[in-house]
């Protein structure tokens, strides 16, 4: 009788769980400033440690319990995208309803294979994607489905982890078709301009549940078939993929998997991943890490986690799959997790035993994030869709308090009060001139005085550090030079903006002081996002501190504008950009080299593009010199750097 009464009281308490939470929403929860890795932590732009907690899901009719369907449209076809997106909006509404106690701030998005296979191909399971995927469909549905879902997630205050389509075959090998498949998929994703723009809040999980990773010779150095790998195979498999992602310009966090269905990471201690913005993605189910429902403890979890994931206390960790519910354990899944008659979860365990041991381990290390294996492990989607009520999953079961839904409603709210991003860093910083007033044209613009406003707004820089550590505390790379400063470490597709005020309509001569040690480095200028110059080579001086001018002439309109310096090819230094009025009133027709005052002259074609510079002395063979810049019967303009006087000359 006492037990029955206690159960009734407990059930009444649990059924009122959502209501009791409604008045306790946590101020500031649900913003998504850019995150990056520093040591063992994810941190926001202000350096605050961040842990994330949420769910995983995939736009699959089957996985989504047929709550949306598109078979009447032909199945997984482009016309079905809005239906899948509409269902995911409902998921995001539910899992972020803080007034009802739902505190998710991360979502793991599976690039569902059903959308991506070649037409007419018969699938043998999710581990066949290397031979069945259609790369054009990856491009199509990245744009039409996966990015829109990710954008919707962010609009709900969720960070996004994107995982590749499908799961790994049991054995993958360095150089095999599966490595090539992952390389191709992540090449497509990481070269997408939108994905690169979203790198601060969208991260990449390289693979899902590798089992065994073999080296290029098909071997696996280990202390036993299921024992930890001790060779370099995992690093050799994943490092080239990471390198490709970075080469494409994606700067966001990368999550690296291990073996044994993402439970074995030992070899990374000897053969570390080389990257400055990554963590490890692991999976945790009952039976893993030596922790069974009837044999577990927080201390044992802590010790075994350290053995199997050696970097657990030096890199951020995200558990990208985890669930549990009580039942009778009758067998083991193929991965060793306990199975039996439970509430429909992958793993069989209880919160009061295994679940609390898991939480004790996570809290001990303090750098764990987590996404449950599915939305239905966290929130009762069936009830939500029918009634609009948000409540933990499995509330209709005999012991809901022992399943992951109720536990994670409680834990996620607890964690939402600590180690969440600071919304202060989301305050919109207006773009404005660095010196307070627009730079004047004509006049000289120092390259380091780019506008205020931050990365991706007033400038775009591909790494987080100011590599020169000089002048400004921003991501742009600035170094001391000649008592002032100049920009360096320029990388293709980076850009900087300057608010300028053009005095009057007209033609202006522009020049820039640059240096490089290669022949490919180049840039161009834009005004209000319209190109005003051609791509200009930065002259190879062979010495970064030996600077030369390049330039030409441009037509500008009077008034305030945004000048943009765009890096077309990497690696040059730039000190300043200078604009002067273009003197066309005193151009003199000259048929010979008589009457030229000695000095440096700028050489332009008739369109105003700068061809180079020449020095005229009393011994200069001007005709021969001009032929090195222009063809015969070409009209060019020489302009004295000293006096500004210009001469029109026909090269013969």
N, C-alpha and C positions, 0 to 999 in steps of 0.2 A: 504493500500500500504506500509506504513512504517513497519507494522508487517511482511509482506511478505518479504520485503527486509532484515530485521533483521534476519529472519529465514534462508534466503539464505546465509548470511554472517556467521551465526552460524554454519550451516551445512558444509560450506567450511572449517571453522576452525576445526571442529571435524573430518572431513574426512582426514585432513592433520595431525591429532594428532600423529599417529605413526611416520611419517616422521620427525615432529618437535622434537620428543624426541630422535631421533637416535644418535645425536651428544652429548647427555647429560647423557651417562651412568655413573653410580656412582661407583667410584673406590672402590674395595674391597668388593662389594656386592656379596653374593652367596657362602660364606664359611660356614661350619657346625661344629665348635668346640663343644665339649660337653657342654650341658646346665644343670643347676640345679636351684632349687628354693631357694632364699634368701629373706625372708620377703615377700613383695608384688610383687617382680620381678622375672622373669627369668633372670639368669645371665650367662655369659660365664666364662671360666676359669680365666680370669683376673678380674672378678667381675663387668664387664660392664652390665648394664641393657639391656635386649633384648626384643623387641616385634616382632612377626612374622605375616605374612600376605600371604594368598594363597587361595587355593580352596580345595574342597572335590570331590572325584569321586569314582566309584566302577566298577570293571570289569564285567559289565552286558551288554549283547548285547542290551537289551531294553533301559537301562539308557544311554548307549553310542550311542543311535539313530541308531542302526544297522550299525555302521561304520566299524565294524568287525563282522564276523559270523563264527560259527563252527557247524551249524546244519548238514552240510555235513559230519562232523566227529563223530556226535552222540551227539552234544550239549556241555554241560559243562563237558568235559572229559579231561584227562591229555594231550592228543595230541593237545588240543586247547590252552593250556597255552601260547605257543609262539605267537599266534595271538593276544591274549589279551595284552600280554607284549608289542608287537610291537605298538599297538594303544596307550598304555600309554607312550611309548617313545615319540610319537608325541605330546601328551599332555604336557609332561615335556619340550620338545623343545620349544613349543609355550609359555607357561606361564613363562618361564625364559629368554625369548628373550629380554634382557634389551636394546639392540640397537633399538628395536621397541617399547620400553616403557613398557614392561611387567616385573613386579618386584615381583614375588612370591618367597618366601623362606620357605614355609611350605605347606605340602600336607596331607590332611586327607584321609586315606585309609580305605575304608569299606571292611571288609572280606565278600565279596558277598555271600549271602546264596545259590544262585543257584548252586554253586560248592560243597556245603557241606551237602546237604540233602541225606538221605538214598535212595538208588535206589528203585524206585517203589512207593515212598511215594507221595501222592497228597497234595500239599501245600494249605493252606487256607490264606496265606499272610505272610509277613515277621515277624509277631509276634508269629509264631508257632514253632520257632526253638528249643525250649526246648524239644519238642516231635518228631521233625523230623530230627535233625542233626545226622550226622555220625561222631563220634569222630576220626575214622581212616582217614576220608577224611579231617578233620581239620588238622591233622598231615601232610597228604600228600600235600595238597594245600598250607599250610603254607610254606613248603619247595619248592614246585614247582612253586608257583604263587605269593603269597603275599610277601614273603621275596625278591624274585627277583625284584618285582615292587618297593619295598621300597629301595633296593640297587640302582636301576636306578634313583629313585627320589634323593637320596643323591648325586649320581654322577652328577646330574644337580644343586646341591647347595640347595636342599630342605631338611628341617627337615620333619619328618613323625610322624603323630598321627595315631595310629591304633585303629579302633573301632570294636566292636564285630559284628558278623553276625546278621543281622535283627534288629528289633525294639522291645521294651518292650510291652508286653500285657498291657491293660488299668490298670489292678490292679496286682501288684506283692506283694508277702508277704515274710516276713522273714521265711526261712526254706522251701520255696516252690520249685517247679520244676525249675522255672526260675532262682532262686538264685543258685541252684545246677548246672544248665546249664552254667551260667556265671562263676561260680567257676571252672568248668571243662574246659571250653574254655581257660580261662586265666591261668589255671594250665598248659595246654598244651603249650600255647604260652610262658609264662614266664619261663618255664623250658627248653625251646629250647636254646641250647648253642649260636647259632648265634644271637638270639634276645637279650640274656643277654650281648653279646659282643657289640651290637649296642645301649645299654641303654643310651648313652650320647646324641644321636640325634634322637632316636626313642622313642616315649612316648605312653602311653596307656590311652584310654578313656574307662572307665569301662562299660558304657551302653549307649544306644541311646534312648532318650526321654521317661524316666519313666513318667507315668501320676499320679498314686497314689501308694504309698508304704505303705503297711499295716504291723502291727507288727505281732509277731508269733501267736497271738490270733485272727488275722483277723480284728483288729481295727485300726483306723487312728485318732489320736488325732488332732483335727483341729478346727478352729473357723467357719467352714462352708464347704460344699462339695467342692467348688472350692477355699476355703480359704487356707491360709498357714498351713502346718502341724506343730504342736508344740511338737510332741513326738519324741522318739528316733528311730523310725522305719528305716529311711534312713541310719542312722549311723549303726544300727544293721544289715542292709542288706548289706551295702558295705564294712564295716570295715573287716569282715572275708575274703572277696575277696582280699582286699589290703594285709592283713596279709599273705595269701597264695602266692601272687605274690612276696612279700619280702622274704618269707621263701625259695622260689625257686631261689633266688639270683638275681632277676631283680632289679637294682638300679636306673633306670631312672624315669622320671617324670610320675606321675599318675594323670589323669584328672578325677575329681569326678563330677557326674551329680546331678541334683536336680529333683524335681517333676514338674508337670504341663508342660510336654514336655520340660523340662530343663529350667524352668523360675522361680522356687520357691525353695529357699535354706534356708529359715528362721530357720528351726529347728537345723541347724548345729551350730548356735550361742550358743545354750544351750548344744547340744550334738556334740562336735567337732570331726572331724576325727583325728585319732592319726597316724601321719606320718610326716616325715621331708622333703619330696620332692614331694609335690602335689600342684595342683591348682584346680580351678573349670572350668568345661566346660559348657557353657550356650548356648541357642539358642535365637535369636532375630529376630522377624518379626513384621511388622506393626500390631498394635492392642495389642501387648504385652507391659508390663510395663506401661500400661495406655497411650501409645503413638500411636495415629492414624494419618493418613496423614493430616487430617484437624484439628487436635488438638494435637499439640506436641511442645516441646521446649527442648533445651539442658538442661535447669535448671530442668525441670520436669523429664526428662530422668535421670538426675543425682540423684535426690531425690528418685525416684521410684526404680532405680537400687539398691540403698543402702538399701531400705526396703526389697526387694525381694532377694538380694544377700548380706547379711550383711558383708561378708568378702571381699567385692569388693575393699576395700582400704587396705587390709592386706595380700591378697593372689593373685598370678597372675590369670588372667581370660583369657580364650580363647572362643571366639564365634565360635562354630564349625558348625553352620548353620545360614545363613542370605542371603536374596536376596530381590530385589524389582524392580519393573518397573511400569510406570504410566498406568492408565486405569480408567475405571468406576467401583467403588466398588459396587457390587450388593449383596454381601452376606458375610458370615464368614465361614472360614474353621472350622473343628471340634475342632481345638485347639484355636480358637478365632482370628486367624489372618485374615486380610481382604482379600477377594477374589473378582474376577470380571474379566472383559475382559482386560487383560494386555498383555505383550510381551512373556508370557510363564513362568514367575517366580512364585514361590509359593505365594509371597506377592505382594499386590498392594499398591504402594506408589511412591512418587517423591523424587528425590535427594534434590531439593530446599527446601523441607519442612522436611519430616521425615528423609531423609538421612543425611542432615546437622545436625539435632538434635542428631542423633546417633553418628556422628563423634565428635560433641561437647562434648558429654558424654564420649566417649572413650579418647579423648585428655585430658579431665579434670582429669580423674583418672590416665592416663599415664601408665597403666600396662595391656592393652588389646591387645591380638592377635586375629586374625580372619581368618576363611576359609569360603568363599562363598559356598552355598549349592551345586553347581556344576561347572564344568569347563566352561560350556556354559553360565554361569552367568557372567563370567569374559572376556573370549576371544571368538571371532567368529571362532569356530572350523571348521565349514563348509567352510568358506572362506579360512582358513589356509590349509585345506586338498586339496582344489581345486587349490589354487594359491601360497601357501607358504607365504602369507601375514598375518602378525600378527596385529590385530586391536581389539578394544574393542567389546564386545558383543552388539547386537541390533543396530548397525550402520545403518541398513536398515530400521529402524523404524522411525516414525514421530518425536519423541523427545528422541533421544538416550542419550542426556545429562541428562535426568531425570531418567535414569536406572542405575543399579549398575555397569554395565560394564565400562562405561566411568568414573563414579565416582571413582571406585576402581583403574582404571589405574592411575588416578591423585593422589589418596590418597596413593596408594602403593609406588609410586615413592617418594612422600613427606616423608613417613615413612621410606623409604630405606635410607634416609640421616641422620637418627637418630635412636638410640637404635637397631642397628644391631650388630651381633657378630663381634668381632675384629679378622681379619684374621691373626694378629700377633700371636695369640695363636695357629694357625695352622702350624706354622713353625716346620718342622720336627726336633725333638731333637734326635741326634744319641745316641744309647746305648753305654755307656763306663764306665769303672771302676770308682767308686765314689772317690777313693783316687788318681786317675790319672794313676795308673799302675795296672795290674792284680794282684790279691791276689796269693801269692806263695803257692804251694803244693809241699813238706810238709810245714805246717804252720797253723796258726789259723786265721779264718775268722770271724770277728765280724758281728753278724747277722744284725745290723743296717746299715752296710756299703754296702747295696745292690746297684746295678748299677744305674747310671743316665739314664734317658730316659722316665720316667713317667709311669703312670698307663696303664696297658694292653700292655706295651712294656718291661719295665725292672722289673715290678711287677704287680700283680693284687690284689687290695684290694676292698672289697665290699661296703665300705662307703667312704665318701669324707673327713672325718676328721682324723687327727692324734690324736687319743683319749688320748694319753699320753702327747701331746703337748711338746715333747722334741726332741732335736737334729736336726731334719730335717723338713722342711716345705713341706711335701708331705703327701699323703693319708695313708701311712703305719703307724701303731700304735706303737710308741716308748715311753718307760718309763725310767726314771733314775733308776740305780741299781748299788750299790757298787762302787760309784765314776765313773761309766760309764753308759752304756745303755743296754737295752734288748728289744726284741719285745714282745708285748702282744696282747690281744684281737684277737687272730688268729681265722679265720673262715674257715670252710671247702671250699675247691677249691681255696683259695687264694694261691699265690705263689710269690717268690722273686728270682731274678737271680743275679749271681755274676760272673764277668769275672775272670777266674783263669788261672794260668800257672803251668802246672804239670812238675816237674823237669825231670822225666824220667819214662819210662814204668815200671810198677811193681805193687805189692800189697801194699796197704796202709791201716793202721788202722784208722778208723774215729770215732770221738765221738762228741756228742753235749751236751751242758749244758742246761737242761730243768727243768720245774716244771709245775704242774697242780694240780687241786683239783678233777679230775674225772678220771675214768678208760677207757674212750673211746678215749681221745685225742691222735692223732697219725700223723705221717708225713713220707715222703720218700724223697730221693734225686735222682736227674736226672743229667746226663751230656750230653749236646747237645740234650736234649729232649728224651733221652733214660734212663730208670730207671737203677740206679746202686745199689740201696739198696731195700730191702723189706720194706713194711710198718712197721714202728717202733713206738712202744707205748712210749708215754711220761710218765715216771713213776709218779704215783699219790703220791705226797709228802704231800698233805693236806695243803700246805702253798705255796703261789706263790713265796715267796722269799727264800724258801728252795729248792735249785737247786741240781740236781743229773745228772750224765752223763749216756748217753745211746750210743750205737754205734755198730760197727762191723768192717769188712774189705771189701775192694773193689779192683778191678783191674782197673787201670787207664793207659791211653796212654799219652805219653809226648806231650807237646805243649799247646797252648792256647785253652781254652774251655769255655763254659757257664755252670756253676753249678746252678741248680735250686732246691730250697727248696719248696716242695709242701705240703700243709696242707690237710691231708686226713680226719681227724675228728677234730672238733673245740675245741678251748680253751686250749691253753698251752702257756707258756712263753719260749723263747729261747734266750740265751745269745751269744753263739758262736758255730761254727763248727770247729773241729780241725782234721787235717790229719797228720799222722806220718808214716814213713817208716815201713813196716811190717817185723819184724826180723824173718826170717825162717832158718837162717844159724846155729843158736845155739840151736835149739829145742832139748831137752834132753828127752829120754824115761825115765819115772819115774814110778815105780810100787808102791811106798809108799809115805808117807808124809815126809820122811827124807830129809834133805838138803834144805828145803824151807826156805828162809829168811823171817822173819816176815814182814807183810805189806799188802797192798791192791793188789789184783790180778784181772785182767780181765779174763773172762771165755768165750771161743769161741768154736763153733762146728768145725768140720773138714773143713766145707765150708767157714769158716771165719766169720760167723754170731755171733755177740756178744750175749751171753746168760745171762750175768749179771756180778756182781762183788762180790768177797768174801774177807774177811779179814782173813789172816792166822796168828795165834799166836802159842805159844808153847803148847797151850791146844786145838787147833782146831782138831776136828774129821773130817779130810778131806774127808774120804770116805762117811760119812753120809751127809756132806755138798754138795758134788758133786751130790749125788743122788736126791737132791732137784731140780737140774737143768737138769739132763740127765738120760736116762734110763740105765739099766744094759747093759754091753757089748757095750758101746758107747765110741768112742774115742773123747776126748776133749783136748783143749789146754789152759793152764794157762799161763798168761803173767804178770810179775811183773810190777806194775805201777812205781815202784821206779827205778829198774835197766834195765827193758826191757827184761830181760831173760825169755825165754819161755820154757814150759815143756809139753810134750805130755803124757797124762795119759789115761789109760783104766779104765772106771768106771765099777766096778764089783758088 
